[in-house]
Amino acid sequence: MIRYLEAEGLIDVLPKKGPIVAVLTWQAAEQIYNIRMLLEQEAAWDCARLAKKSEKARLHKQLAQIALASQEHDDMRRVEASQAFYETLFSVAKHSIAWEIVQRLNSRIGRLRAMTLSYPAREVAGFERMSRIYNAIEKNDPAQAKQAVFEHLTEAAALAKQILTEQE
């Protein structure tokens, strides 16, 4: 279990001291956001191009779950609902390899999501940004979906940078 957590980047094992919670730096977070930007923009593009009515309905339901968790200030459920939304987006886009890469980063992405989603200045904006991604997919507008992901992740990355540099 310790090796798994270490591989996920959640703990560091220090010689003669043992495991400690890994520090998430802006340098590491920036790399994660850059990877997400590349993978999610392309997935959103293809999802908007390929999404059928039933898949759009599933995304809409997942977006509603994010809204409900936000209203109830349930950060864990909000992160889980966001994860489900993105899993569907990648699945509809037929980007299974990209999703595998995202899954490998999932623990770190989850930490960043929890950190930025729970930040008061982000709560409404984050949901609005995800709604824009959904709306572009609903209209089958790939360019708008890609742009919505760009805006969403740019805002999230700026907020993460602010939080992490204050902590450092």
C-alpha positions as CSV (number, residue, x, y, z in Angstrom):
1,M,0.0,0.0,0.0
2,I,2.8,2.4,0.9
3,R,4.5,1.8,-2.5
4,Y,1.1,2.4,-4.3
5,L,0.7,5.8,-2.4
6,E,4.2,6.7,-3.2
7,A,3.7,5.9,-6.9
8,E,0.6,8.0,-6.9
9,G,2.6,10.9,-5.6
10,L,0.6,11.1,-2.3
11,I,3.5,10.2,0.0
12,D,7.2,10.5,0.1
13,V,9.3,7.9,1.9
14,L,12.2,9.5,3.7
15,P,15.2,7.5,4.7
16,K,15.3,6.8,8.4
17,K,12.1,8.7,8.9
18,G,9.5,6.7,6.9
19,P,6.4,7.9,4.9
20,I,5.2,11.5,5.0
21,V,2.4,13.3,3.1
22,A,3.9,14.5,-0.2
23,V,4.1,18.2,-0.6
24,L,2.4,19.4,-3.8
25,T,4.4,22.3,-5.3
26,W,3.4,24.7,-8.0
27,Q,6.1,23.2,-10.2
28,A,4.5,19.8,-10.1
29,A,0.9,21.2,-10.3
30,E,1.8,23.3,-13.4
31,Q,3.0,20.1,-15.2
32,I,-0.3,18.4,-14.3
33,Y,-2.4,21.3,-15.6
34,N,-0.3,21.3,-18.8
35,I,-1.0,17.6,-19.3
36,R,-4.7,18.0,-18.5
37,M,-4.9,20.9,-20.9
38,L,-3.6,18.9,-23.8
39,L,-5.6,15.8,-23.1
40,E,-8.9,17.4,-22.0
41,Q,-9.1,19.9,-24.9
42,E,-8.8,17.1,-27.5
43,A,-11.2,14.9,-25.6
44,A,-13.7,17.8,-25.4
45,W,-13.3,18.5,-29.1
46,D,-14.1,14.8,-30.0
47,C,-16.8,14.5,-27.4
48,A,-18.6,17.5,-28.8
49,R,-18.2,16.0,-32.3
50,L,-19.4,12.5,-31.4
51,A,-21.8,12.8,-28.5
52,K,-25.2,11.3,-29.0
53,K,-28.4,12.3,-27.2
54,S,-28.1,9.6,-24.5
55,E,-24.5,10.5,-23.8
56,K,-25.4,14.2,-23.6
57,A,-28.1,13.2,-21.1
58,R,-25.6,11.3,-19.0
59,L,-23.2,14.3,-19.0
60,H,-26.1,16.6,-18.1
61,K,-27.0,14.3,-15.1
62,Q,-23.4,14.3,-13.9
63,L,-23.3,18.1,-14.2
64,A,-26.4,18.2,-12.1
65,Q,-24.7,16.1,-9.5
66,I,-21.8,18.6,-9.4
67,A,-24.3,21.4,-8.9
68,L,-26.0,19.5,-6.0
69,A,-22.7,18.7,-4.3
70,S,-21.7,22.4,-4.6
71,Q,-25.0,23.6,-3.1
72,E,-24.5,21.2,-0.2
73,H,-20.8,22.1,0.1
74,D,-19.9,18.5,-0.1
75,D,-16.4,18.7,-1.5
76,M,-15.8,15.0,-1.7
77,R,-18.9,14.3,-3.7
78,R,-18.2,17.3,-5.9
79,V,-14.7,15.9,-6.7
80,E,-16.3,12.5,-7.4
81,A,-19.0,14.0,-9.6
82,S,-16.4,16.0,-11.5
83,Q,-14.4,12.8,-12.0
84,A,-17.4,11.0,-13.4
85,F,-18.1,13.9,-15.8
86,Y,-14.6,13.7,-17.2
87,E,-14.6,9.9,-17.4
88,T,-17.8,10.1,-19.5
89,L,-16.3,13.0,-21.6
90,F,-13.2,10.9,-22.4
91,S,-15.2,7.7,-23.0
92,V,-17.6,9.5,-25.5
93,A,-14.5,11.0,-27.2
94,K,-13.1,7.5,-27.5
95,H,-9.8,8.7,-25.9
96,S,-9.2,5.6,-23.8
97,I,-5.4,5.9,-23.8
98,A,-5.6,9.5,-22.7
99,W,-8.0,8.5,-20.0
100,E,-5.5,6.0,-18.7
101,I,-2.9,8.7,-18.5
102,V,-5.4,10.9,-16.6
103,Q,-6.1,8.0,-14.3
104,R,-2.4,7.7,-13.5
105,L,-2.5,11.3,-12.4
106,N,-5.9,11.0,-10.8
107,S,-4.8,11.2,-7.2
108,R,-2.8,14.4,-7.8
109,I,-5.6,15.8,-10.0
110,G,-8.1,15.0,-7.2
111,R,-5.9,16.9,-4.7
112,L,-5.8,19.9,-7.0
113,R,-9.6,19.7,-7.7
114,A,-10.4,19.5,-4.0
115,M,-8.0,22.4,-3.2
116,T,-9.4,24.7,-6.0
117,L,-13.1,23.7,-5.9
118,S,-13.3,24.3,-2.1
119,Y,-11.7,27.8,-2.5
120,P,-14.6,30.3,-2.1
121,A,-13.6,32.4,-5.1
122,R,-13.8,29.4,-7.3
123,E,-16.9,27.6,-6.3
124,V,-19.4,29.3,-8.7
125,A,-16.9,30.0,-11.4
126,G,-15.8,26.3,-11.6
127,F,-19.3,25.1,-12.0
128,E,-20.0,27.8,-14.6
129,R,-16.9,26.7,-16.5
130,M,-17.9,23.1,-16.5
131,S,-21.4,24.1,-17.6
132,R,-19.8,25.9,-20.6
133,I,-18.0,22.7,-21.5
134,Y,-21.3,20.7,-21.3
135,N,-23.2,23.4,-23.3
136,A,-20.6,23.2,-26.1
137,I,-20.9,19.4,-26.2
138,E,-24.7,19.7,-26.1
139,K,-24.6,21.9,-29.2
140,N,-22.0,19.6,-30.9
141,D,-19.6,22.6,-31.1
142,P,-16.0,21.2,-30.9
143,A,-14.2,24.5,-31.1
144,Q,-16.3,26.0,-28.3
145,A,-15.8,22.8,-26.2
146,K,-12.0,23.1,-26.6
147,Q,-12.1,26.8,-25.7
148,A,-14.3,26.1,-22.6
149,V,-11.8,23.6,-21.4
150,F,-9.0,26.1,-22.0
151,E,-10.8,28.8,-19.9
152,H,-11.7,26.3,-17.2
153,L,-8.2,24.9,-16.7
154,T,-6.5,28.3,-17.1
155,E,-8.6,29.7,-14.3
156,A,-8.1,26.6,-12.1
157,A,-4.3,26.6,-12.7
158,A,-4.1,30.3,-11.8
159,L,-6.0,29.6,-8.6
160,A,-3.8,26.6,-7.8
161,K,-0.7,28.7,-8.4
162,Q,-2.0,31.4,-6.0
163,I,-2.8,28.8,-3.3
164,L,0.4,26.8,-3.7
165,T,2.8,29.7,-3.8
166,E,1.2,31.1,-0.7
167,Q,1.8,27.8,1.0
168,E,5.4,27.6,-0.2
